[in-house]
C-alpha cells in the first residue's frame, strides 16, 4: 500500500465518521427510544446487560445488534445518545468494507477509493449510522461477506471460506434475511470457481500423461470446491448453532435466527384494519414465539391460496414500495415525523427533512443508474454474481413479505462499487473499446437500457403528477403572503387542496395559515381533515392539541396527545420539538406530561406505570414557566441517596438536593437584580440515572418531577 493510498483511505473514513456524527447531532441527542424495531432492539440490549434476553415480546429478535448495543451501554452507561454516537463512529469506519469490495471486484485502487467515497457520502446509508436499527451493521457485515465470496470464486481457500461463513452467520443473526442466503452462497464456489488443473496435472500434461494424471488433477480441484462450500456452511453453523440451541432450550422449538420473518410476511398480506386486528388476536394469543410464527405462515399461505391474483398484485405493489423515492412522502402527503417547517418532530429512519430527502433521492438515482452501467460493463462477470444473487434474493424476499425503502438499503448498497467503476469508465473509454468487440458493446448497452427502464418504472408514480398540479395551484399563495394579501393566499391554498385532495399536507398548509391568522376554529377544521387523510401525522395531532389548550378544552387536547402516544411517539423527541415550536404561552404552573404543559418541558421519559401525574427525567431536563419574579417551587421525588441539581435560569438560585425517597419541594428564588415582571424562566434538573423497570419501563431515569409552580 502506497502512502497516498493509505492517506486517501483515512480521509474517506474521516469523512464518513464526520457525516454520521453530524446526523447524530440532530437525530439522536434526545435519547428517545422509538417504537417498533428500535424499542425491541433496545429492550434486548438492556436484558443482555441484566444477564438475560428479551424473550417476552411479540417476537424474538436476532442477537448480534443487541449485543453491539449492550457493549456500547456497558462502556458508556445506559445512555442512548452516547451509545448511538459510538455506533455512528463505528459505522463510519465500516466504509472500509466498501473499499475492500471495490478492490476485490475490479482489482483497481481508484475504483476501491471511489467506492469507499460513495459509501461515506451516501445519505441513505449515513442516516442509519445513528439510529436504533440494525441496518448499518447489517450492510457492513453483508459487504464483508460478499467481498469474501468474490475472493473465494477467484482463489478458493479453506480458511477464507471458514471466515466467510462466520461473517455470514453474524449477518444472519443481525438480520434474518441473510439466513437462507447462506446455502446459495455455499453453492457459488461449486458453480462459479473455474476448474483449473493442479500443478502436478500441468506437469503431467507437459510430459504427455494427460490421459491419466490430468484428469486426476481436475478432480482434486473439484473436491477442493466442495471443501470450500462445506467450510462456508460450517463457519455459519459455528455462529448460528449456539443461538439455535439456546432458543431450543428456552422456547422448546427450533429457532435459527428470529420469529419475526413469518409474521412480517403475514403483515404483508393484511387487507385492512379489521383483518389486521383479527389476525393479531389469533397470532398473539399463542404464548410460544415460534408457534406464533407458524400460525402467521399458515395464515399467509391460506391467503395466497384463496386469491393468487390478489397476491400477485400485492407483490407488484411491494416491489414499487421497495424502490420508491424517499421524498415521495412529501409528494403524496403521508409525511409522519417532519413538520411543514422542515423540522424533525420525531426520529423515523428513512424520513428526513425535505431538502435532505431530495439529496438522498438524487444520490440514489445516480447510484442505481451508474451502478447498472458499471454492472453491464464489468470486465469479470463471475465476480459480480454473488452481489447480483444477493440483490435478486433480497428483492424476491421483500416481494413476498414486506417492502419499504429501509429494507432496500442492504440490497442497493451492492451497486456502489459498480457505480464507482462506471464513474471512472470515461477515463478508460479507449482502452475499453479496444478490448471489447462492437457486438459486445451493443448487448451491454442493451442491458443498460433495459435496467434503466425497469428502474424508472419502479420509482415513477402518478401521484407526482397530482402533486405538481396542486403545487402549481399553491404557488400564487407564496407571492400573496409576501404581499400581505391574505384573501388571495387562502384562495390559492384552497385551490391547491381541491386539486390535490388526497394530500394531507394541503390541509396542514391551510391549518397553519388559519392558525397564524388567529382563526382557531378554522385551523382545527383543517387539521382534523389532515388527520382524516393521514392519521399518523404527528404535526396535525400536535396542532390540534395546542388549539384545544388555547381554547381551554383540555380533554380534547389530551385526546390528541393520546393519539400520538398510540403510535409510541410520546417520547423526548416529541418533547424537544414541541419545546422549540412553542405554540402556547408559558404559564405559572407546569405538570410535565399534562396537556396544558405540552411544549414547555423536555428531557423526560414517556408516561410510566408508577406515576399518575408528572414524569421521570432522563437525567437532564428542563421546564419553562412564567414566574413573574416569584419564587419557583419544584415538587420532586426519587431514589434514596440520589443527588439532583435544580436551578432557575436566567440568574436564579441553584440547589443541590439529596433525595430521601419521599416527596420533596425545592424552592428557587429568581435574581431580584435582573428579574422582570414578564420574565419567562427555565428550571433545569440534572442527576444520575438508573434503570426504572426491566419489563414495564426499561428507561434510564433520574427523578420524578410532579409539579413546577411559581408562588
N, C-alpha and C positions, 0 to 999 in steps of 0.2 A: 504494500500500500504506500503510495507516494504521499509526501506531506500535504500537498494541496488537496488531495482526495480526502485525507483524514480531516483536514480543516473544513472542507465543504460538508462532509457528513456531520461534523459537530455543529456547523452553522444551521443545517436543516433541523437537527434535533432541538437546538436553541429556539428556532422559530416555532417549531411545533409546541414546545413547552410554553412559550410566551403566549401563543394564541389560545391555548387551552386554559392557562391561568387567567387570561382576560375573560374568557367565557365564565370561568368560575367566579370571578369578581362580581358579576351581576346575576348569575344564575343560582348560585348555591350558598351564598353567605348567610342567608336567613336561618339555615339549619333545619328547615322544614323537611319532613318526610312525606312524599307524595303518595296518593293511594295507588292500589294495584300492584304492579311488579315491584316498584321501589319499596313499598312498605313490607312486602313479603321477603325481599332480599334483606332488608334492614332487620326484620324480626329474626330471620335465620341467623344473621351475624351476631345479634345480641344473645340468642340462645347458645351459640357456639362459645361465646365468652363465659357463659354460665355452665359450660360443660355438657350441653345437650344439642338438640337440633329442633327446628320448628316443624313438628310433625302433626300439629293440630289445626292447620289452616285448611283452606278449601282444597288445596293440592300440595304435593311435595315438590319443592324446587331443587334443582341440581346444586351441588355444594361449592363449586370452585369459586364463584364470585362472592358468595357469603364468606368463604374462608379469607379471601383477599380483604373484604371489608372488616372482618373480625381482626385481622392482623393490623390494619390501619387504626382501628379503635384501640387495640392493645398498646400501640405506640403512642397515640395522641389523646387517649381518653375517649369516652363516649360522646364525641363531638362530630356531628355530621359534616359541618362545614370544613373542619380541618381534615377529616378523612377524605372528603371529595377533593380537597386541594392536593393531597398526596396522590389520589387517583389520577388527577389531571396531569401531574408531573410524570407519573409512570406511563400514562397513555401517550404523552409526548415522546418519551424515549422509545415507545413502541413503534414509531415510524421507521425505525431501523429494519423492521421486518419487511417493509416495502422496498427498502434499498436492496436487501438481500434477494427479494423476489425478482426485482428488475434485473439484477445481475445474473441470477440463475436462468431467467427466461432468454435473455439476449446476449449474455456474455460481454456486455458493454458497460463501462463505468458511467458514461454520460447518461445512458438510459436509467441506470440504477439511481443516480443522483436526482434526475428529474422525477422519477417515480417517487422517491422519498419526499421531494419538494411538493409534489401534488398531494401526497398523503398528509403532509404537515399543514398545508393551507386549505384543504378540502373542508369547507364549513360543515357539511353534514356529519363528517367524521369527528371534527374537532368539538362540535357541540355536544357530543356524547361523552366527552372526556371527563366532565364534572357533574354527571347526573347519576342517580342510583339505578342504573340499568347495566346489564351485563354486556351490552353491545360492544363497547370499546375494547374490553378484554377479549371478547369472542373474536372480533375482527383480527386482533393481533395474533391470537393462537391459530386461527384458521389460515392466516397468511403465512405463518411459520410452517404449519403442516403442509400447505401446498408447495412451499419452497422445497421442503424435503422431498415431496413427491417428484418434483421436476428433476432433482438430483438423482433420485433412485432410478428414474427412467433412463437417464444417461449412463449412470455408473452404479449398478446395484451393489450395495454394501450392507452386510447384516447389521452392523452396529447402527448405521444410519436408519435402517428400517425399524429397528427397535426404538430409537429416539423419535422417529416419526409417529410410531404407534402410540408412544407415551403422550406426545403433543396432541394427537387426535383424541386420546382418552380424556385429556384435560379439557379440550374443546367440547367434547360430548357432555362432560359434567359441568360445563358453563352454560351452554345452550343445547338442549337435547336434539335439536335439528341435525347436529353433526353425527349423532349416534349411528344412524343407518347409512351414513356415507362411508363409514369405516370398511364394510365389505366391498363397496365399489372401489375404494382406494386400494384395497389389497389385490383386486383384480388387475389394476393398471400395470404393475410390473410384468404380469403374465402376458398381457396383450401388447403392451407398447415397447417393452425393452427388446431391442433387436437381438437376434441370436448371432452372437459373434464367436467364432471358434477360439478355443483356448490356445495358449502359446504352444502346448505340446502338439495340438492338432495342426497348427500352422507349420511347425517343423516337419511334421509327417507329410504335409502337402508338398513341401519342397523336396522331400525325399522320395516322393512318388507313392506313399502309402495312404492316399486319400480314402481308398475303399474301406479301410479299417479304422484307423485312429481318428480320421477326420470326423466320421460320424459319432464316435465316442466323445470327441471334444465338444461337438454341438450339444450332445445330450447332457454333458456336465454343466454347460451354461444354462440349459433349460432347467435343470434341477436347482441351480442357484436362484433362478427366478422364483421357483416355488418356495425356496427357503426365505427369500425376501418377503414374500407375501405372508408366510407363517409368522415371521418375526414382527411384521407390522401389526398383525392381529394380536399377537402375544403382548406387544407393548401397550396396546389399547386395553387389553384384558387386565394387565397389571394395575391399571388405574381404575377401571370400571368395576372390576371384580370385588374389591373390598367394599365399595359403596353398595353394590348389589347384595352382598352378603349381609351387610349391616341392615339394609332395608328389609331383607327376608326375616331377620331376627326380630325386628321391630314391628313390621306390618304383616308378617306371615304370608307374603306374596313376593313374587319376583318382580322387582322394580329396578331396571337397569340404570335409568337416569332420573326421570321425574314422572309425575302423573298428570302433567298439565297438557300434554300434546293431544290426547284423545278428547279432553274437554274443550280445548281450543277448537278442534275440528268440529265438534258439535255446535259451538257458538257460531261457527261459520255457516251452519245450516239453519239457524233460527230465522223464522219468518215474521216475527213480530213480538211485541211486549208480552202478550198473553202466552205465546209459545215459549218464550224465554223463561217466564216465571214458572210455568208448568214443568218444563224440563229441569230447571234448577231445583224445584221441590223434590223431584224424583231422584236426581243425581245426588244431591247433598243430604238426602235422608239416610243414605248409606254411610256408616261411620268409617269403613275401611277405605283409605285413599286409593288403593289400586282398584278396588271394586267400583269406585266412583268412575274411574276412567273406563272401565269395562262397560258400564252402563252407558256412558256417553258415546263410546264407539258403536255400541249396538243401536242406539237411537239414530246415530248418523247413517249407518248402513241401511237401516229401515227407511229413513227419509229418502236416501238415494234410490232405493228400490221402488219406492212409491211413485217418484216423479223424476226419472232420469233426465228429462228435458229441462226441468227446472234446475237440476244440479248442474247441467252443462252451462246454462245461462248464468248461474251464480259463479261458476268457475271463471267465465269470461269477465264478469264484473270484478272479481277478486284480482285478476291479472291487471286490470286497469288501476285498481286501488294500490297495487304493489308499486306501480311505476309512476303514479300521478305526481305532479309538481307540488312542492312544499307550499308555495304561495296560493295554491288552489283554494285553501280555506278562506282567504280574503276575497277571492273572486266569487265563491258560491255562498259565503255568509255563515259558514259553520266554524268561525273562529271561537275558541273557548277561553283561552288564557291570555290574550293580548287585547289591550284596551284600544279604543279609537285614537288615542294619543300615542299609540305605538309603545306602550309601557307593558312590561311583563307583570300580569296580575298574580299568576302562579306558574311554577315551572311545569312545562309539558314538553317532554323530549320530542324534538321534531317540529315544534310550533314556536318559531322565533319571531321577533318584530318584523314588520313588513319589509323594511329595507334589507335586513339580513336574509330573509327568506328569498328575496329576489336574487341576491348574490349567490345563495346556495343553489337556486334553480339554474342560474347561468352556469355555474361550475358543473352541476350535474349534467346538463345538456351537453356541454363541451366534453366532459369526460366520457360520456357514453358515445357521442358521435366520433370523437377521436379514438376512443377505445375500439370501436368497431373497425375503423380504418387500420389501426395497429394490429388487431387480430387477423384481419383479412390478409395483410401483407407481412405477417410474422414469418421469419425465414425457416423456423423449425416447428412444424405443426405438432410433433409429438409432445413438445414441452407445453403447448397450450391446452392439451387435452384434459389434464387434471383440473385446471381452472374452469374450463367451459363445462366439464362434467359437474363440478360443484355448482356452477351457476344454474345449469339446467335442472339439477336435482332440487336446489332450493326454490326455484320458481315453481316447479311441479308441486312441491310440498306446500307452498303457500297457496297455490290454486285450489288445493283440496282441503285446506284447513282454514287459516285466517291470513289476511294480507293487508298490510298498510306500509307506509313508506319507512317506518322504523325497521321493519323486518327485511327490507331490501338492502340495507347498508352492508351486511356481510357478503351480499351477492355482487353488488355493483363495484365493491372495492377491488375485485379482481381485474377490473378494466383499467385501473390506474396505471400499471406498468405498460399496458398496450397503448394507452393514451400518451404516455411519455415517449414511447417508440414512434408513434405517429407524428408527434410534435417535432421529432428530430429527422423524420423522413425527408423533408425538403432539403436538408443539408447533405443528404446522401442519395439524392434523386438519380444522378447519372450512374452511380455505381449500381443502384438497384435495377435500373433499366438495362444495364449491360448483362447482369446476371439473369434477369427474368425475360422470358420469351414474350412476344406480343400477345399470343393467345393466353398465356398465363396471367398477364396483367389484366386482360379483359375479364376473365372469370373472377379474378379477385375484386375488380371494380364492381362487378355484378353483385358479389356478396355484400360489398359496402352499401350499395343502393338498396338492396333488399333489407339489410339490417336497419338502415336509416328509416325506411318506410314503416317497418314494424314498430320501431321505437316511437316515431311521431304519431302513429295510430294509437299507441298505448297512452301517450301523455295528453293527447288532444281531448277537449271536452266542449260540447256546445254551450255549456254554462259560461265559458269565457265570452262567447258572443253576446249572451244576455247581459253579462256584467258590463261589457263595452257599451251596449246600448243604454244601460242605466247610468253609466259614468258620463256619457255624452249629455244625458239629461241633467245630471247633477253639476256639471261643470259651471254653468252660469251662476250657481249658488255661491261659489267661491268669490267671484267678482262682485256679486251683490253684497255679500258680507263685508268685503273690503270697503265698499262704498256706504255701508250702513243702511242698505235697502233691505229691511227685514222681510217685508212682504214678498219681494221678488225672490229672495233667498228661500223662503219657505215654499213658495210655489215650485221652484226648481227641485227642491228636495222631495216634495210630494210627487212630482212628475217622475223622478228617478225611482221612487218606491213603487209607483204604478208600472213602470217599465220593467222593473226587476223585482217582482212581488215576492219571490221566494228567498230573497237575500235579507237575512236579519240585520245586516249592517246598515241597510237603508232605513229601517225603523229606528235603529240606535242613533243614526245621524239626526233624525227628526226629534228623537227624545232629547238628545244633547242640546239641540237648537232651542227647544221649548224650555228646558231647564235653565239655560243661560238667560233666557228672556224672563224667567220667573214664573212661567206658567206651569206649575207643578202638576195640575190635573192632566193637561195635555201631554206633558212629558211622561207621566206614568202610563197613559194610554199607549204611547208608542213603545215604551219599554216592555209593557205587557204583550204587545204584538210581537216584539222581538223574541221574547221568551217562548211564545207560541210557535215561532219558526225554529228556534234553536234553544232548547231548554237548558243546555249545558253552559250557556253564555254567562260567565261569572260577572262580567261587567253589567249586563242588563239586570241581573238579580241584585247586585250591589247597589245600583242606582235606584231600584225600586225600594230597597231597604232605607237608603238615605232620604228619599222623598217621603216615605212613611214616617221617619223620625221627625222631619221638618214639619209634617202635618200632625205630629203628636199621636200617631197611630202605631204604638209600639208593638201591638200584637201582629200587625201586618209586616212590620219591619222584621220581627222575629221569624215570621213565616218565610220571608225571602232568604234570610240568613240560614235558616234550617234547610232550605232547598240547596244552598251552596254546600252545607255540611253533608247532605245526602250523597254528594259526589266526592266526599272526602277532601274537600278543598278548604275547610275551615282551619287553616294552619297558619304558620308565621309568614309564609309567602304572601298570603292574602292580607294579613295584618300590616305588613310593611308597605305594600302597595296602597292600602287604604289610608295609612298614616300620611303618605305623601300626597295622595289625591285630595283628601280632606274636604269633603263636600258639605259638612255640617260644622257650625261654630263650636268651639270648646265651651264646656260647661264647668261648673264648680264642683261637680260630683261625678266620679267615674268608677264604674264597676266593670273591670275587664271581663269581656265576654257578653255583657249586656247589649241589647240592640242600640240603645242610646249612645253607648260608648264606642260604637264601631267607627274606626278611623282615628281613634285617639289613644290607642295602645299598640305596642309592638314588642316582640321578643317573648311571646307567650306560647305555651303549648296549646293544642286543641282542648276542648272540653274533656274532662276526665270523670271517671265513675265516682270519685270521692268528694266532689265539690258541686253543690247546687248553684252557688254563686261564686264569682271570681275565677281566677285562673292561676295555674302554676307558671312561673317564669322559666325560661330556658337558660338561665344563668345571667344573661344581660338583657334588661327590659327597660322600657320607657312608658310613661303615662303622661299625657298632655292635659292640662286643665287651666281654667281661668280662675286665679286665686284672689284677684283684687287686693293684693298686698296683705292678705290674711294668712295666718299660719295654715299649713297643709298637714293633715293627719293621714298617715298611711297605715291601714289595718292589714297585718300580715301574720303568717304562721308558717312554721317549717320544722324540719328535724332538729331534735335537741342537739345543741352544741354548734350548729352551723352559724357562721358569721355572714351577715349581709351588710353591704354598704348602701345606704339610702341617701340620696342627695336631691336638692331642689335647684334647678337651673332657671335663669342665669343668676349666679352670685348668691344663691341661697345657702341655707345651712346643710351640712353634711354630717351624717352619723354612722358609726359602725355599731351594729346591733347583734348581740349574741342571742340566738333563738333558744327558747326553753320548751318548745312543743305546744304552748298554749297560744291563744290569740294575743298579739301584742300590737299596740298602737304607737307609732313613731310620729312625733310632731316636728315639723320642719318650718323654720321661720325664714321668710324672704329677707333680703338685704334692704333695710329701710332707705339706705342712701341711693340705691339705684331703682327701687321699686316704683312702678307707676300703676295707677288705678286699673287700667285696661290691660295690664301685662298678662301674657299667656306664659305659664310656667311649664316646666318639664321635670317630672320626677323620674330619676333613674335608680335602678336596683341592680346590684352586682353581687353574685355569690357563687360558691362552688355548686356543683350539681351531682346528682346520683340517680340511679335507675328507680323509677316510681313503682312499676309493677310489670313483671315479665310478660304476662299474658294480656292483661286488660289495657295497660298504658305503658308500653316499653320506652318511655321517653326519659331523657336525662333532664331532670327538673331541679330548680333551685328552691324557691319559696312560693307559698301561696299569697297572692295579693287579692284581698277580698273587697277593699274599698280604698279609694283615694279621694279625699274631700277637703275643700277649703272651708275653714271655720270662721 
